[in-house]
Each structure stands twice: as structure tokens, then as C-alpha cells.
Amino acid sequence: MMYWKKISVMLLVCSLLHPAKAQVIKPATRPNATQQALLQRGYGMFIHFGINTFADVEWSDGTIPAARYQPDQLNPDQWVRIARDAGFRYVLLTVKHHDGFCLWDSRYTDYDVAASPVKTDVVKAVSDACKKYGLQFAIYYSLWDRHEASYKDHRAYADYMLHQLTELFTGYGTIAELWLDGGWDKKPADWYLPEIYQLVKKYSPHCAVSVNHTIVNEEDKRNYTVPGDMTTDNQYFFQYFPADFRLWDPRLANLADKKQYLHEGQSYYLPFEHTICLSKRWNWFEKSVEIPTRDLDELEELFYWCTSNQNTLVINVPPSSTGLIRDYQANAVIALGKRLGLKKSRALPQNTKRISLLQPATASSNYPDASNRYTASAINDGNMETRWASADTVAQVEMVLNDREPFDRISIFEYQDVKNDPDGFSQWRIPRIQAYSLAVYNNKEWKTIYVSDEPIGDCRVIRFPRSYQGERLRLSVTRASAPPSIYEWNVYHAKEQQQR
Amino acid sequence: MMYWKKISVMLLVCSLLHPAKAQVIKPATRPNATQQALLQRGYGMFIHFGINTFADVEWSDGTIPAARYQPDQLNPDQWVRIARDAGFRYVLLTVKHHDGFCLWDSRYTDYDVAASPVKTDVVKAVSDACKKYGLQFAIYYSLWDRHEASYKDHRAYADYMLHQLTELFTGYGTIAELWLDGGWDKKPADWYLPEIYQLVKKYSPHCAVSVNHTIVNEEDKRNYTVPGDMTTDNQYFFQYFPADFRLWDPRLANLADKKQYLHEGQSYYLPFEHTICLSKRWNWFEKSVEIPTRDLDELEELFYWCTSNQNTLVINVPPSSTGLIRDYQANAVIALGKRLGLKKSRALPQNTKRISLLQPATASSNYPDASNRYTASAINDGNMETRWASADTVAQVEMVLNDREPFDRISIFEYQDVKNDPDGFSQWRIPRIQAYSLAVYNNKEWKTIYVSDEPIGDCRVIRFPRSYQGERLRLSVTRASAPPSIYEWNVYHAKEQQQR
């Protein structure tokens, strides 16, 4: 560990010499300039594109011939134009995935676009389009490389990475973010991250750098805490240091997400960047099958969930093997941007106040479980990993409200059963809840404010044309195909306070 | 028939004497002043309330004791306030249904509110509230009366009706519309309609009068044509004369609905008033069970369907046995009004142009049927009574488009299977289509513009954030629980012509 300490001291000296730049992570309880820029960007389009796009796979082992890469309508300008039209603030491109295939002509490998039938430098095309459309440019680079011959020699491979990153950081203008992945394949120290970090900051001083699975439960042990549980300051540790923000793809942070993380006895401020797929399933590289996108209600709710509380969001919108983003996916993110008014101001839109968080909740039954995982309190705990489940198909769940808080919007995230479709990519999502109603209790009576016999599904947003106030809110499930289960049930403060 | 002719001549003479008033239906090919006022109103709230509300039935036979009528929170002001908030232009109240129970204290019967525990004159309360909130007031009155002792003596019962209508038309200010029902229980002549018509016009000269099932296939025969088939001028006949508009509850007019109808060799102009339930099922008097409302997409599409083409729409929003309209139903119509912008101008909003109507359509298969009822052409024939059905669960249907017409909105009305719920009132609506996509063909390639794995259901509206143009449009059903079947598939001209 001596090496680490030396680097830390060196970085500290650097930062003291250039205090105005503040580009290097230092113990702090507030965002530094790099982090402020990251939070201000806030909402990016993730673009997975590469050799896997042409093989209908998520990951490959570096042996797919470069000749397979052959988009017949390659058009990175279209990708970034869609990002601009959708109101994204930056684009995050997979310049190299675990397979080692590079989207630019790298001097240090033959496994790249230059060795393929379509030699366009995609990194340049995307970074140029970002300049053209006024978006920031960010890159994803996999540490894990299943193709590169030097990979097993840690030092030699670190040099390979440093050479490639030098190409990337000197050839394509300012890079806002470096997203490193696949760290699990070697010990943290074997990646020589401090050298990577230093190189990056030399060329793009405010580039935000991180490695997937940034945080662990104990220093020097690979024992992870998911973001849904990171609700205590100074309890968890850097696995990869230095890093400017946290990553834990594709998990969602807790609404009580904390920002202070430890390294060698010091506490650092670290926001979290969410990574989600536009697609309803875990689908990073686009497939030959057209997989449905999440619907607008869910995307809107996830946008607010992920961009609130000093965290950020990237949504993956991958081009297909034609080299174009498919229209139905472009339509989904552009419609989301329109709904959110993302192009109306520089600042991202804010949700109204969530008045349901941690309010006392009770249910007609809880699904029996030795560790008591399915209790009603899971329904508004701000944690998308936990859920309430009933023991019966007919069920009621209630939460106490503050009757001085008017509300006009409710969202429900249902747990769905999932079956794999015979096509190998599609899934059948089977909502359990088929009919339900919502009622509010006020002045000693229950008033039904919503009745539906359409399934809830992944996420349903119910908007009221007036505001309500009440002491309690009840969700009655009147018909279900299996015991209903709900991740989160959100109630939002009214935009306008008028009442009928 | 001599009597009819005498009355006709008399009416003609009246109208010649008062040509400026033009309140009496005359042969014409354009709307008269009464009809113009009807079309200008255009959108009304139907209110079914009465003895049936307290017995959980649609119809009763006149033997339910008046004592059963006992709303404990009767509040007609709330009904009309909701109508106002929802942007309705008039309220149509059932002052007497087939059971004969009257919502006002009628001198001519004891079967009315005055004989019940809650003596409020509901007709007065509603007409007063209409004045207060600036809405027009209209009444539904059943010809068929299962309580009134004089009913079997046609002349005596006609006098009973004339007396009651005199009470109604002299006691409650101007009445915009008289909706007569239950005509099937006697021969048309036995209702003495010309006398009713004359009486009405005497007190409210521009009151529009009609009888349910206004039109028949042949003069003097009870052989009905549903509005979906009324696509030829001067082919069908008045069953009930005189009448100012057509009724055929609860059917929908054809988009090629015609307006010229015959009576004794003369052709009359007659718009059609649609009557639909807010509820998803045929549910006129409110039940103890809370039945779901149609969703906003369907209501919006039905609004445009029913108010276009010189026709009008009333939506039934019935108060419950408390005497109040339930909140979830008020929310549905108010949200609809907000979405349509009904309170922004006096004129009703217009739909963009439907570019799919009667375009050539083909399908991968048609459900086998001797009379060829389920062909692809049913899918855009402007007739909500006809439908295409596939022979297989996997199916495709295509329509030819004019590629110079940009579109940005598509709606699909699916035929659903329906099962009755054990509660006796609710229904299970079972969509067949579970996953589908839309693609447009242009410049020799198919482009997928929408993909969904959520059921279509009664009506799904798909809005695109850009406009498309193409030579053909394809709906691919990729998963269904039964052979898919679609009533109508509408494609609408783009609001803005910008393209990506």
C-alpha cells in the first residue's frame, strides 16, 4: 500500500500547488468544482455501441473478428442530435468495452474500427457532434480487457491503458467524465488508478472520474453495499481511489442517499451517478429484436428519483447494428424531454415534494418471510430494492399522511413477475395487480379518489385535477393474479393548492 | 294517420306565422336555429338520478316505495359545479325514468321526491345551479311509465304527460333540450308527440326535442338502423315526428354520418346526439360498487368522434345514493376537460384531420366468417360497430397512407372480451393484444416508430414527439391471448409539421 500513499501525498501536493483548479478529489463535505459541474450536467445519454452490437450479445470475449463490425448507415450525428432533442446535457460513449474493441483508431491495438469495414472514428464523430449540438462529451472505458495481449501483466497493461487514454484525452477535446468498468477482474491496486486519474486531470482538469462499484463495506475487501443501503455517512469505503463520484450500475440510490465516504481515515464527498436502460430489460448493447422501452410515466418518475438529492442520471439509448438509434427509442426519450420541459431552462426540473417518505404504513397482510422483508414499511422507505408484498391477492395498504400537506399526484412502482420470451431477448412482464382503487380519509370519512381495472405494471402515475388533503391514504387491491407487491408508493405535494 | 297530418299542417302554419323564431322542425338541408344552438352547446353532462339509484338497478317497475329515495348528502349544486369545472356546456337531468318516479313535486302523482324522506325539488336545484354556473339546463323524461295508473289509456296518459311537462316547462326557466325515452312501449302515434312538441315549443321555443330510436328503416315500421349505418341521405325515416335531432342510445354515429331523414316525402336535417357512460360498462344509475371510469385516452378520442361532423355528446356522470357525484368520477371528467382545454374558449376543440379513414387496408389473416364481417377494411371504416379480427394470435395489419400527409398521433380501439364479476356490477375486461409495434414504410424501408408490451385495451392513444410521413403503416401484434380484433385504427394529421 506504500505506492497508494505516495500517490495520495503527490496528489495532495498537486492540489496545494493549484488550489484554484480544485480538480483533484480531497477530503470535503461539499461538492468541489468538478463535482459541481457533474451535478450541473445531471442528465446524460449513455451510448453503448461496439462489436457486441453486431453479435446480439451484452459481453464478448475479444475474439469476435473486427470484420463483424459493419454498420451500414453509421451516423453518430443522429445519435447526438437525438440527445440534444431529448434535452440530455451530455453523451457518454463506450469507447472500449470488456471485449477490448476500440471505437477509434488506436495506435496500440489492431482490434478497433480501423481494422473493420467501416473505419469512421466514432469517438471523433461523437465528440464533434457534441460540439456542434452544444453537449458535453464523456467516455466509458473498460479496465477489464479480454482481447489485449498484455492484460495479465498489470504494469504493462496499465501502460497500455495510459497510452490509450492519452490518445483519447489529447485527441478529442475536453472530456467531461471518465466511466471505468470491469474493475472486479483484478485487485484495485493492479489497475494503477492514481496514474490514470493523474493523466486524466492533466488533460481535462474537471473530468469526473469513477470506477463501477466504487464503494465497499470495508477497506481492502470486496464486500459491496448497494446504493439503496448507503444511508449512513462515513460508514462505507472507497474500493477504488481516487474517484470523483460513485457508480453501482444499474442500481438506484436510496432517497436518503448519503455523500460522505472514507479513504485512509479521511471523509470525501461523493455524488452518485445512476445508469439505467431506456429498455425495460437489462439491455445495454442494442439487439436485433426490438425490445420495448420503459413508458413515459416510469421514465419521468425515475428521472426525478435519480436526479434529485445531488445525484445524476444517464439513460442508455444504444444505436442498432445499422449505426442509427431506432426511431421508437428516440421518440421515447424525446417525448420524456418534452414532458419534463428539459429544453426550457438550463437547470434540470425539480419534482414537487414527496410527502409519503417514511410515513407510517400498515397492510392487511404481509407475505410470510423469516427475515420480515415484505412489511408495509418497505412501501415508502425511499429504497427501490425493498418491497411490500401481501399474503393474499386481495389486499389493502394504508399510510398516514400529514393532513396539512395537499397532494395531487401519486405514483406506484409494482413488482412484476418476468418470464423470458422464446426469442431470447424479449421478456414477458406480468403485473399482479389488475384492479385497484385509492381512497383518502379526512373528516372521519373515506373518499374514493381513483378507481382502475387496468394493471399497474412497472410504474403508474396518477394525476388528480385537484388537490387532496387527508389523514390517511389507502390503496385497495381488488383483483390480482398473485399476491400484490409494491416497491414504492409515492405521494407528491400539490403544484397548486386550489381545492374543489 | 289523419291526425298526424293535421298536426303537421298546423305546425307548418305556426312556423309560417312566426318565421323569425324558426323553432319548429321544417324540411331543410341545414341546421335551423334550434339545431344550431344544440350544436353550439355540443357537450353535456347526463345525470341519471332517481329511485333506481337507491336500489342498485338500471330500471325498476314503479313499485319501489318512494321511501327508499333518501340521499343523506343530496347536493345538486355539487353536480353542476363539477359539470362547470369539467367544461360541460349543459346538464341533462333524468326528471322521470321508466319507473315513473319524479324528481320534482308533481301535482299529478304521489310517486315523487315530495313523498320521500328527502323532499328537495331536484329539478329546481339543478336548474338553479345551472343558472348560477352559467350552464344550459336540459331534461330527460321517460314516455314509458311503469307506475302511472292512467298509462294504458293512451289519451289519458298523454294528458298526464302534458300536465307534467307544463309543470316542468313553466316552473324551471328555459329548458334547452327534452330527451324522451321508452317510446318502444307503445305505437308512436299513441304518445301524442305533436302535442308534446307543441307544448314544449310554446314555453321554450328553442328547446330541442327528440325521442330515443328516432329513425327507422321504413315509415311506420319498427325496423331500426343503428347510427353506425346511417351513411346515406334520404334513405331512413322518422319513427317519431316531430323531432329536432336523432337519438340512439348508446350507439356511436358513423364518421360519414348523414343528416337528411324523411317524413311523409319531405327531407329534414337532423344532427345526432351521442349518449355514453363515463363508466366502462353500461351503467346509467350509479351503483353501490365503484365501477372504473373509461380512461382519459378513450374519453378524449370519444369526445372528438362524437362532437365532430355536426353531432353532439352527453356523458353520463351519475350521483351515488349519497346524493353526491363520487370524487373519482368528477376527477375523470375534470381531467378530460383540462386535457381538451374545454374552458379556454366557447367553441369546442377540434381534432386534427383523420388521415386513415377508408384508406385501403390488408391483414395477415381475417377471422373466418360466412358473412365476411371481420375483414381488414373494417379497421378504418369510420364505424365503431364493425371490427377486423385475425384468425391467429400473431397478426399484422397494414393501411396505405398518403405520403404527403404528416401524422403525429395514432389511436387504436381494441375489442375486448368481457366477463361479469361476481359482485354483479363490475366486469373484467380482457385485452387480447399484449405486445405490438407500429412501423411506417417510406423510401423503401420499414421504420419501427413504436413498440409496446403493454395491452392495448379499449383505447390506446400513441403520441409521437415528431411527425412522420409514409406510404404505408403497419401494426404488428407479436403476442396476444386470443386472435386480436380492432374496431378502429385512427391516424391523425400532425399538429406541427416539423420533422427530425
Interface residues (C-beta under 8 A of the other chain):
Chain A: R81 I82 D85 K280 E290 I291 P292 T293 D295 R326 D327 Y328 A330 N331 I334 A335 G337 K338 S426 Q427 W428 R429 Q434 A435 S437 K447 T448 I449 Y450 V451 S452 D453 E454 P455 G457 R463 F464 P465 R466 R479 R500
Chain B: R81 I82 D85 K280 E290 I291 P292 T293 D295 R326 D327 Y328 A330 N331 I334 A335 K338 S426 Q427 W428 R429 Q434 A435 S437 K447 T448 I449 Y450 V451 S452 D453 E454 P455 G457 R463 F464 P465 R466 R479 R500
